[in-house]
């Protein structure tokens, strides 16, 4: 039962939020092999001044669409973790 938390800047519409949550869930189902209905997601929307995510030397500017995703789960193998990150990145873009 992975618990996924999303922290983002407030103002997203319901449709774009659903797209994000659905994509994250599909990635977890595929990477970890959890049942489809094993879905635990919490979204917290913050005023822009309460979510500070700065460039750490990578040379790009983050937009107001930045999302911080935290996953809490039972211990998973490195292979599972890599699969989750690979699935997540390709599905949300």
C-alpha positions as a Markdown table, in Angstrom:
| # | Residue | x | y | z |
|---|---|---|---|---|
| 1 | Unk | 0.0 | 0.0 | 0.0 |
| 2 | Unk | 2.1 | 2.9 | -1.2 |
| 3 | Unk | 1.0 | 6.3 | 0.1 |
| 4 | Unk | 1.8 | 9.1 | -2.3 |
| 5 | Unk | 1.8 | 12.7 | -1.3 |
| 6 | Unk | 1.8 | 15.6 | -3.8 |
| 7 | Unk | 2.8 | 19.1 | -2.8 |
| 8 | Unk | 2.1 | 21.7 | -5.4 |
| 9 | Unk | 1.4 | 25.4 | -5.8 |
| 10 | Unk | -2.3 | 26.1 | -5.6 |
| 11 | Unk | -4.4 | 26.9 | -8.6 |
| 12 | Unk | -4.5 | 23.7 | -10.6 |
| 13 | Unk | -7.9 | 22.9 | -12.1 |
| 14 | Unk | -9.6 | 19.6 | -11.3 |
| 15 | Unk | -8.8 | 18.0 | -14.7 |
| 16 | Unk | -5.1 | 18.6 | -14.6 |
| 17 | Unk | -4.9 | 17.4 | -11.0 |
| 18 | Unk | -6.8 | 14.2 | -12.1 |
| 19 | Unk | -4.3 | 13.6 | -14.9 |
| 20 | Unk | -1.4 | 13.9 | -12.5 |
| 21 | Unk | -2.9 | 11.6 | -9.9 |
| 22 | Unk | -4.0 | 9.0 | -12.5 |
| 23 | Unk | -0.5 | 9.0 | -14.1 |
| 24 | Unk | 1.2 | 8.5 | -10.7 |
| 25 | Unk | -1.2 | 5.7 | -9.8 |
| 26 | Unk | -0.6 | 3.9 | -13.1 |
| 27 | Unk | 3.2 | 4.1 | -12.5 |
| 28 | Unk | 2.8 | 2.6 | -9.0 |
| 29 | Unk | 0.6 | -0.2 | -10.2 |
| 30 | Unk | 3.0 | -1.0 | -13.0 |
| 31 | Unk | 6.3 | -0.7 | -11.0 |
| 32 | Unk | 5.2 | -2.3 | -7.8 |
| 33 | Unk | 2.5 | -4.7 | -9.0 |
| 34 | Unk | 0.0 | -3.4 | -6.5 |
| 35 | Unk | -3.7 | -4.0 | -7.1 |
| 36 | Unk | -5.6 | -1.3 | -9.2 |
| 37 | Unk | -7.7 | -0.3 | -6.2 |
| 38 | Unk | -4.7 | 0.0 | -3.8 |
| 39 | Unk | -4.7 | 3.7 | -4.2 |
| 40 | Unk | -3.7 | 6.2 | -1.4 |
| 41 | Unk | -3.0 | 9.7 | -2.5 |
| 42 | Unk | -2.9 | 13.0 | -0.6 |
| 43 | Unk | -2.7 | 16.4 | -2.4 |
| 44 | Unk | -1.6 | 19.5 | -0.5 |
| 45 | Unk | -1.8 | 22.8 | -2.4 |
| 46 | Unk | 0.3 | 25.7 | -1.1 |
| 47 | Unk | 0.4 | 29.4 | -1.8 |
| 48 | Unk | 3.3 | 30.1 | -4.0 |
| 49 | Unk | 5.3 | 31.7 | -1.2 |
| 50 | Unk | 5.1 | 28.6 | 0.9 |
| 51 | Unk | 6.7 | 26.2 | -1.6 |
| 52 | Unk | 10.3 | 27.2 | -2.3 |
| 53 | Unk | 11.9 | 24.9 | -4.9 |
| 54 | Unk | 15.0 | 26.6 | -6.2 |
| 55 | Unk | 17.6 | 25.6 | -8.9 |
| 56 | Unk | 20.4 | 23.6 | -7.4 |
| 57 | Unk | 22.9 | 24.3 | -10.1 |
| 58 | Unk | 21.2 | 22.3 | -12.9 |
| 59 | Unk | 20.7 | 25.4 | -15.0 |
| 60 | Unk | 17.0 | 25.5 | -15.4 |
| 61 | Unk | 14.1 | 27.5 | -13.9 |
| 62 | Unk | 11.2 | 25.7 | -12.3 |
| 63 | Unk | 7.7 | 26.9 | -13.2 |
| 64 | Unk | 4.6 | 27.2 | -11.0 |
| 65 | Unk | 3.8 | 23.7 | -12.2 |
| 66 | Unk | 6.5 | 22.1 | -10.0 |
| 67 | Unk | 5.3 | 19.1 | -8.0 |
| 68 | Unk | 7.1 | 17.5 | -5.1 |
| 69 | Unk | 6.1 | 13.8 | -4.8 |
| 70 | Unk | 6.8 | 11.7 | -1.7 |
| 71 | Unk | 6.2 | 8.0 | -1.6 |
| 72 | Unk | 5.9 | 6.0 | 1.6 |
| 73 | Unk | 5.9 | 2.3 | 1.1 |
| 74 | Unk | 7.1 | -1.0 | 2.4 |
| 75 | Unk | 10.7 | -1.7 | 1.5 |
| 76 | Unk | 11.1 | -2.1 | -2.3 |
| 77 | Unk | 14.0 | -3.4 | -4.3 |
| 78 | Unk | 16.2 | -1.1 | -6.3 |
| 79 | Unk | 14.7 | -2.6 | -9.4 |
| 80 | Unk | 11.2 | -1.6 | -8.2 |
| 81 | Unk | 12.3 | 1.9 | -7.4 |
| 82 | Unk | 14.0 | 2.4 | -10.8 |
| 83 | Unk | 10.9 | 1.1 | -12.5 |
| 84 | Unk | 8.7 | 3.5 | -10.6 |
| 85 | Unk | 10.9 | 6.5 | -11.5 |
| 86 | Unk | 11.1 | 5.5 | -15.1 |
| 87 | Unk | 7.3 | 5.0 | -15.4 |
| 88 | Unk | 6.6 | 8.2 | -13.6 |
| 89 | Unk | 8.8 | 10.4 | -15.7 |
| 90 | Unk | 7.5 | 9.0 | -19.0 |
| 91 | Unk | 3.8 | 9.2 | -18.1 |
| 92 | Unk | 3.5 | 12.7 | -16.7 |
| 93 | Unk | 5.3 | 14.6 | -19.4 |
